[in-house]
Amino acid sequence: MEQVFIAFALTLFAGLCTGIGSALAFFAKKTNTKFLSISLGFSAGVMIYVSMIEIFVEARKLLSVELGFKLGSWVTVGAFFFGMLIIAIIDKLIPSGENPHDIYKIEELEGTENDNLKDTSKDNKKLLRMGLLTALAVAIHNFPEGLATFISALQEPSIAIPITIAIAIHNIPEGIAVSVPVFYATGSRKKAFLYSFLSGLSEPLGAIIGYLVLMPFINNVTLGIIFAIVAGIMIFISLDELLPSAREYGEHHLSIYGLVAGMAVMAISLLLFI
């Protein structure tokens, strides 16, 4: 039971890091684009390396023991791409204007603060709807990420902390992406922070629901499938969200340097547990 609480605490920390992004938008005057670029690249490196080198391999090992090497390998690959499909469908259902992975910068708050005071009541309602949809989009998108973080932390303690850090870094710009549109809608930094902070709660919620639903059925087969799905989710997030965002925020080479550094740190941390 102690391991469950630790896994949940790590998932809660990762989810609430959307609040850090919102706090940056609340207090800072300028986006540190180089730092964000390196950090997002680092997060992608951690997630790609651990997914392909550790989680995917562990999934195939578990499924091969129960189903045989050939069938187990096929099921692993199928579950891997199914994880990618889950995130792809979620992103597809979210309109681009409310997608939490659209790029926003803190400076945008300053340029719109006075403009919001001049908005009509009708315009404010439209902006408020956009802000709420953005917060909802982040909440929906973070739900499977919460399950991925929780399962990884629960079953593989050696990789729990690096994965949690990677997800947490990933959630910081999502917090900015929520707070900026909500600020457009309300003109209130406090509301922007609150909605962004609350949207991150969907990650621990995903962890709780996943645990209650899946734990009674956990065996080598279901665990292997979950691991493969988690690997697919993390790879898709890295390729579709983290790396493009890293390049948008900064220079191309900075994101790659961060990517390589993340892989190196993940590799060393795994070697220390051999």
BABARO-190959 format. One record per residue (C-alpha): residue number from 1; residue in one letter; x, y, z. Coordinates in Angstrom, 2 decimals. Layout:
<atoms>
(atom NUM, 'A', (X, Y, Z)),
...
</atoms>
This chain:
<atoms>
(atom 1, 'M', (0.00, 0.00, 0.00)),
(atom 2, 'E', (2.94, 2.32, 0.67)),
(atom 3, 'Q', (4.02, 1.94, -2.96)),
(atom 4, 'V', (0.52, 2.98, -4.07)),
(atom 5, 'F', (0.71, 6.18, -2.01)),
(atom 6, 'I', (4.16, 6.97, -3.39)),
(atom 7, 'A', (2.96, 6.41, -6.97)),
(atom 8, 'F', (-0.09, 8.60, -6.35)),
(atom 9, 'A', (2.02, 11.35, -4.77)),
(atom 10, 'L', (4.36, 11.39, -7.78)),
(atom 11, 'T', (1.37, 11.55, -10.14)),
(atom 12, 'L', (-0.18, 14.38, -8.12)),
(atom 13, 'F', (3.09, 16.32, -8.26)),
(atom 14, 'A', (3.35, 15.87, -12.03)),
(atom 15, 'G', (-0.25, 16.95, -12.60)),
(atom 16, 'L', (-0.10, 20.04, -10.43)),
(atom 17, 'C', (2.93, 21.31, -12.32)),
(atom 18, 'T', (0.41, 22.93, -14.66)),
(atom 19, 'G', (0.14, 25.35, -11.74)),
(atom 20, 'I', (3.85, 26.15, -12.09)),
(atom 21, 'G', (3.28, 27.14, -15.70)),
(atom 22, 'S', (0.35, 29.27, -14.65)),
(atom 23, 'A', (2.41, 30.85, -11.85)),
(atom 24, 'L', (5.08, 31.74, -14.38)),
(atom 25, 'A', (2.43, 33.51, -16.43)),
(atom 26, 'F', (1.15, 35.16, -13.24)),
(atom 27, 'F', (4.43, 36.52, -11.87)),
(atom 28, 'A', (6.98, 36.57, -14.70)),
(atom 29, 'K', (7.28, 39.32, -17.28)),
(atom 30, 'K', (9.01, 37.36, -20.00)),
(atom 31, 'T', (9.21, 33.74, -21.18)),
(atom 32, 'N', (12.66, 32.17, -20.86)),
(atom 33, 'T', (12.44, 30.50, -24.26)),
(atom 34, 'K', (15.90, 28.93, -24.22)),
(atom 35, 'F', (15.30, 27.30, -20.86)),
(atom 36, 'L', (11.88, 26.03, -21.96)),
(atom 37, 'S', (13.34, 24.67, -25.20)),
(atom 38, 'I', (16.09, 22.73, -23.42)),
(atom 39, 'S', (13.70, 21.52, -20.71)),
(atom 40, 'L', (11.10, 20.25, -23.18)),
(atom 41, 'G', (13.81, 18.54, -25.23)),
(atom 42, 'F', (15.17, 16.99, -22.02)),
(atom 43, 'S', (11.71, 15.73, -21.10)),
(atom 44, 'A', (11.29, 14.20, -24.56)),
(atom 45, 'G', (14.67, 12.48, -24.28)),
(atom 46, 'V', (13.77, 10.93, -20.95)),
(atom 47, 'M', (10.40, 9.69, -22.18)),
(atom 48, 'I', (11.63, 8.33, -25.52)),
(atom 49, 'Y', (14.60, 6.49, -23.99)),
(atom 50, 'V', (12.74, 4.95, -21.08)),
(atom 51, 'S', (9.79, 3.98, -23.30)),
(atom 52, 'M', (11.84, 2.17, -25.94)),
(atom 53, 'I', (14.68, 0.80, -23.81)),
(atom 54, 'E', (12.86, -0.10, -20.61)),
(atom 55, 'I', (9.04, -0.05, -20.72)),
(atom 56, 'F', (8.54, -1.57, -24.19)),
(atom 57, 'V', (11.10, -4.30, -23.49)),
(atom 58, 'E', (9.49, -5.09, -20.14)),
(atom 59, 'A', (6.07, -5.28, -21.80)),
(atom 60, 'R', (7.30, -7.76, -24.43)),
(atom 61, 'K', (9.03, -9.83, -21.75)),
(atom 62, 'L', (5.86, -10.13, -19.65)),
(atom 63, 'L', (3.64, -10.94, -22.62)),
(atom 64, 'S', (6.10, -13.42, -24.12)),
(atom 65, 'V', (6.18, -15.42, -20.89)),
(atom 66, 'E', (2.41, -15.82, -20.92)),
(atom 67, 'L', (1.61, -15.88, -24.65)),
(atom 68, 'G', (4.80, -17.13, -26.26)),
(atom 69, 'F', (7.44, -15.01, -27.96)),
(atom 70, 'K', (5.72, -14.59, -31.33)),
(atom 71, 'L', (2.20, -13.79, -30.09)),
(atom 72, 'G', (3.57, -11.81, -27.17)),
(atom 73, 'S', (5.62, -9.65, -29.56)),
(atom 74, 'W', (2.57, -9.01, -31.77)),
(atom 75, 'V', (0.41, -8.05, -28.79)),
(atom 76, 'T', (3.15, -5.75, -27.50)),
(atom 77, 'V', (3.40, -3.92, -30.81)),
(atom 78, 'G', (-0.39, -3.69, -31.12)),
(atom 79, 'A', (-0.77, -2.24, -27.62)),
(atom 80, 'F', (2.10, 0.18, -28.28)),
(atom 81, 'F', (0.39, 1.69, -31.31)),
(atom 82, 'F', (-2.97, 1.61, -29.53)),
(atom 83, 'G', (-1.45, 3.91, -26.90)),
(atom 84, 'M', (-0.43, 6.29, -29.67)),
(atom 85, 'L', (-3.93, 6.08, -31.13)),
(atom 86, 'I', (-5.50, 7.08, -27.80)),
(atom 87, 'I', (-3.57, 10.34, -27.63)),
(atom 88, 'A', (-3.98, 11.00, -31.37)),
(atom 89, 'I', (-7.77, 10.70, -31.09)),
(atom 90, 'I', (-7.86, 13.02, -28.07)),
(atom 91, 'D', (-5.82, 15.63, -29.94)),
(atom 92, 'K', (-8.00, 15.21, -33.03)),
(atom 93, 'L', (-11.18, 15.86, -31.05)),
(atom 94, 'I', (-9.78, 19.07, -29.57)),
(atom 95, 'P', (-10.11, 22.11, -31.91)),
(atom 96, 'S', (-6.77, 23.78, -32.63)),
(atom 97, 'G', (-7.89, 27.00, -30.99)),
(atom 98, 'E', (-8.41, 25.21, -27.68)),
(atom 99, 'N', (-5.56, 22.72, -27.99)),
(atom 100, 'P', (-3.30, 22.94, -24.93)),
(atom 101, 'H', (-0.24, 22.37, -27.12)),
(atom 102, 'D', (-0.66, 25.58, -29.09)),
(atom 103, 'I', (2.27, 27.83, -28.23)),
(atom 104, 'Y', (1.69, 30.74, -25.87)),
(atom 105, 'K', (4.17, 33.09, -24.20)),
(atom 106, 'I', (3.93, 35.01, -20.94)),
(atom 107, 'E', (4.42, 38.32, -22.76)),
(atom 108, 'E', (1.02, 37.84, -24.40)),
(atom 109, 'L', (-0.63, 38.56, -21.06)),
(atom 110, 'E', (0.79, 42.06, -20.93)),
(atom 111, 'G', (-0.36, 42.98, -24.40)),
(atom 112, 'T', (-3.99, 42.06, -23.76)),
(atom 113, 'E', (-4.63, 43.25, -20.23)),
(atom 114, 'N', (-5.92, 46.69, -21.19)),
(atom 115, 'D', (-7.72, 45.38, -24.26)),
(atom 116, 'N', (-9.82, 43.05, -22.11)),
(atom 117, 'L', (-11.17, 46.00, -20.16)),
(atom 118, 'K', (-12.72, 47.34, -23.35)),
(atom 119, 'D', (-14.44, 44.12, -24.39)),
(atom 120, 'T', (-18.22, 44.01, -24.60)),
(atom 121, 'S', (-20.26, 41.56, -22.53)),
(atom 122, 'K', (-20.88, 39.40, -25.61)),
(atom 123, 'D', (-17.20, 39.25, -26.47)),
(atom 124, 'N', (-16.33, 38.35, -22.89)),
(atom 125, 'K', (-18.73, 35.41, -22.97)),
(atom 126, 'K', (-17.06, 34.08, -26.12)),
(atom 127, 'L', (-13.61, 34.50, -24.59)),
(atom 128, 'L', (-14.72, 32.83, -21.37)),
(atom 129, 'R', (-16.04, 29.85, -23.34)),
(atom 130, 'M', (-12.71, 29.58, -25.14)),
(atom 131, 'G', (-10.81, 29.71, -21.85)),
(atom 132, 'L', (-12.96, 27.05, -20.21)),
(atom 133, 'L', (-12.67, 24.78, -23.26)),
(atom 134, 'T', (-8.90, 25.15, -23.13)),
(atom 135, 'A', (-8.83, 24.14, -19.46)),
(atom 136, 'L', (-11.14, 21.21, -20.22)),
(atom 137, 'A', (-8.91, 20.16, -23.13)),
(atom 138, 'V', (-5.88, 20.00, -20.84)),
(atom 139, 'A', (-7.86, 18.02, -18.25)),
(atom 140, 'I', (-8.98, 15.46, -20.85)),
(atom 141, 'H', (-5.52, 15.18, -22.33)),
(atom 142, 'N', (-3.84, 14.75, -18.92)),
(atom 143, 'F', (-6.14, 11.92, -17.87)),
(atom 144, 'P', (-4.29, 9.10, -19.71)),
(atom 145, 'E', (-0.97, 10.74, -18.83)),
(atom 146, 'G', (-1.92, 10.38, -15.16)),
(atom 147, 'L', (-2.56, 6.68, -15.63)),
(atom 148, 'A', (0.74, 6.30, -17.48)),
(atom 149, 'T', (2.67, 8.05, -14.72)),
(atom 150, 'F', (0.94, 6.13, -11.96)),
(atom 151, 'I', (1.38, 2.66, -13.48)),
(atom 152, 'S', (5.03, 3.35, -14.26)),
(atom 153, 'A', (5.69, 4.58, -10.73)),
(atom 154, 'L', (3.79, 1.66, -9.20)),
(atom 155, 'Q', (5.47, -1.14, -11.14)),
(atom 156, 'E', (8.96, 0.22, -11.88)),
(atom 157, 'P', (10.30, 2.25, -8.91)),
(atom 158, 'S', (13.69, 2.64, -10.62)),
(atom 159, 'I', (12.18, 4.78, -13.38)),
(atom 160, 'A', (9.39, 6.43, -11.41)),
(atom 161, 'I', (11.16, 9.68, -10.54)),
(atom 162, 'P', (12.67, 10.41, -14.01)),
(atom 163, 'I', (9.29, 9.79, -15.67)),
(atom 164, 'T', (7.55, 11.99, -13.12)),
(atom 165, 'I', (10.04, 14.79, -13.74)),
(atom 166, 'A', (9.58, 14.43, -17.51)),
(atom 167, 'I', (5.78, 14.63, -17.24)),
(atom 168, 'A', (6.08, 17.56, -14.82)),
(atom 169, 'I', (8.28, 19.52, -17.23)),
(atom 170, 'H', (5.82, 18.71, -20.01)),
(atom 171, 'N', (2.95, 20.12, -17.93)),
(atom 172, 'I', (4.56, 23.51, -17.27)),
(atom 173, 'P', (3.97, 24.94, -20.78)),
(atom 174, 'E', (0.50, 23.37, -20.69)),
(atom 175, 'G', (-0.17, 25.53, -17.64)),
(atom 176, 'I', (0.88, 28.58, -19.63)),
(atom 177, 'A', (-1.34, 27.43, -22.51)),
(atom 178, 'V', (-4.34, 27.37, -20.18)),
(atom 179, 'S', (-3.64, 30.55, -18.23)),
(atom 180, 'V', (-3.15, 32.78, -21.28)),
(atom 181, 'P', (-6.55, 32.02, -22.95)),
(atom 182, 'V', (-8.37, 32.14, -19.61)),
(atom 183, 'F', (-6.80, 35.53, -18.96)),
(atom 184, 'Y', (-8.03, 36.63, -22.40)),
(atom 185, 'A', (-11.50, 35.52, -21.32)),
(atom 186, 'T', (-11.68, 37.07, -17.86)),
(atom 187, 'G', (-8.94, 39.70, -17.57)),
(atom 188, 'S', (-8.13, 38.08, -14.20)),
(atom 189, 'R', (-4.74, 36.56, -13.45)),
(atom 190, 'K', (-6.18, 34.85, -10.37)),
(atom 191, 'K', (-8.82, 33.01, -12.41)),
(atom 192, 'A', (-6.20, 32.13, -15.04)),
(atom 193, 'F', (-4.05, 30.57, -12.32)),
(atom 194, 'L', (-6.97, 28.75, -10.70)),
(atom 195, 'Y', (-8.29, 27.13, -13.91)),
(atom 196, 'S', (-4.80, 26.12, -14.95)),
(atom 197, 'F', (-4.07, 24.64, -11.53)),
(atom 198, 'L', (-7.34, 22.72, -11.41)),
(atom 199, 'S', (-6.89, 21.29, -14.91)),
(atom 200, 'G', (-3.81, 19.44, -13.66)),
(atom 201, 'L', (-5.94, 17.51, -11.14)),
(atom 202, 'S', (-7.09, 15.25, -13.99)),
(atom 203, 'E', (-3.74, 13.42, -13.81)),
(atom 204, 'P', (-4.16, 12.13, -10.24)),
(atom 205, 'L', (-7.83, 11.52, -11.08)),
(atom 206, 'G', (-6.72, 9.32, -13.98)),
(atom 207, 'A', (-4.40, 7.50, -11.60)),
(atom 208, 'I', (-7.17, 6.81, -9.06)),
(atom 209, 'I', (-9.70, 5.60, -11.64)),
(atom 210, 'G', (-7.09, 3.51, -13.42)),
(atom 211, 'Y', (-6.03, 1.93, -10.15)),
(atom 212, 'L', (-9.59, 1.13, -9.02)),
(atom 213, 'V', (-10.61, -0.28, -12.42)),
(atom 214, 'L', (-7.47, -2.15, -13.45)),
(atom 215, 'M', (-5.82, -3.39, -10.26)),
(atom 216, 'P', (-8.30, -6.25, -9.62)),
(atom 217, 'F', (-7.43, -7.62, -13.07)),
(atom 218, 'I', (-3.66, -7.13, -12.98)),
(atom 219, 'N', (-1.59, -10.11, -14.13)),
(atom 220, 'N', (1.37, -10.49, -16.47)),
(atom 221, 'V', (-0.79, -10.13, -19.59)),
(atom 222, 'T', (-2.71, -7.01, -18.52)),
(atom 223, 'L', (0.42, -5.49, -17.02)),
(atom 224, 'G', (2.36, -6.11, -20.23)),
(atom 225, 'I', (-0.41, -4.53, -22.30)),
(atom 226, 'I', (-0.57, -1.51, -19.99)),
(atom 227, 'F', (3.21, -1.08, -20.19)),
(atom 228, 'A', (3.10, -1.17, -24.00)),
(atom 229, 'I', (0.23, 1.35, -24.08)),
(atom 230, 'V', (2.15, 3.62, -21.69)),
(atom 231, 'A', (5.21, 3.41, -23.95)),
(atom 232, 'G', (3.10, 4.37, -26.97)),
(atom 233, 'I', (1.51, 7.29, -25.13)),
(atom 234, 'M', (4.90, 8.64, -24.04)),
(atom 235, 'I', (6.48, 8.31, -27.49)),
(atom 236, 'F', (3.56, 10.10, -29.14)),
(atom 237, 'I', (3.63, 12.90, -26.56)),
(atom 238, 'S', (7.35, 13.34, -27.16)),
(atom 239, 'L', (7.19, 13.39, -30.96)),
(atom 240, 'D', (3.91, 15.27, -31.40)),
(atom 241, 'E', (4.10, 17.74, -28.53)),
(atom 242, 'L', (7.40, 18.09, -26.69)),
(atom 243, 'L', (9.88, 18.29, -29.56)),
(atom 244, 'P', (7.75, 20.59, -31.77)),
(atom 245, 'S', (7.10, 22.84, -28.77)),
(atom 246, 'A', (10.80, 22.85, -27.89)),
(atom 247, 'R', (11.65, 24.00, -31.40)),
(atom 248, 'E', (8.95, 26.68, -31.32)),
(atom 249, 'Y', (10.14, 28.10, -28.02)),
(atom 250, 'G', (13.85, 28.16, -28.89)),
(atom 251, 'E', (16.54, 27.17, -31.32)),
(atom 252, 'H', (16.52, 23.81, -33.08)),
(atom 253, 'H', (19.89, 22.78, -31.65)),
(atom 254, 'L', (18.86, 23.60, -28.08)),
(atom 255, 'S', (15.95, 21.16, -28.23)),
(atom 256, 'I', (18.26, 18.44, -29.60)),
(atom 257, 'Y', (20.87, 19.10, -26.91)),
(atom 258, 'G', (18.14, 18.79, -24.32)),
(atom 259, 'L', (16.91, 15.57, -25.98)),
(atom 260, 'V', (20.37, 13.98, -25.86)),
(atom 261, 'A', (20.90, 15.13, -22.27)),
(atom 262, 'G', (17.58, 13.60, -21.24)),
(atom 263, 'M', (18.48, 10.29, -22.85)),
(atom 264, 'A', (21.89, 10.31, -21.17)),
(atom 265, 'V', (20.47, 11.05, -17.73)),
(atom 266, 'M', (17.84, 8.33, -18.15)),
(atom 267, 'A', (20.44, 5.81, -19.33)),
(atom 268, 'I', (22.74, 6.52, -16.39)),
(atom 269, 'S', (19.91, 6.38, -13.86)),
(atom 270, 'L', (18.86, 2.95, -15.20)),
(atom 271, 'L', (22.45, 1.67, -15.11)),
(atom 272, 'L', (22.72, 2.67, -11.44)),
(atom 273, 'F', (19.92, 0.21, -10.59)),
(atom 274, 'I', (21.52, -2.81, -12.34)),
</atoms>
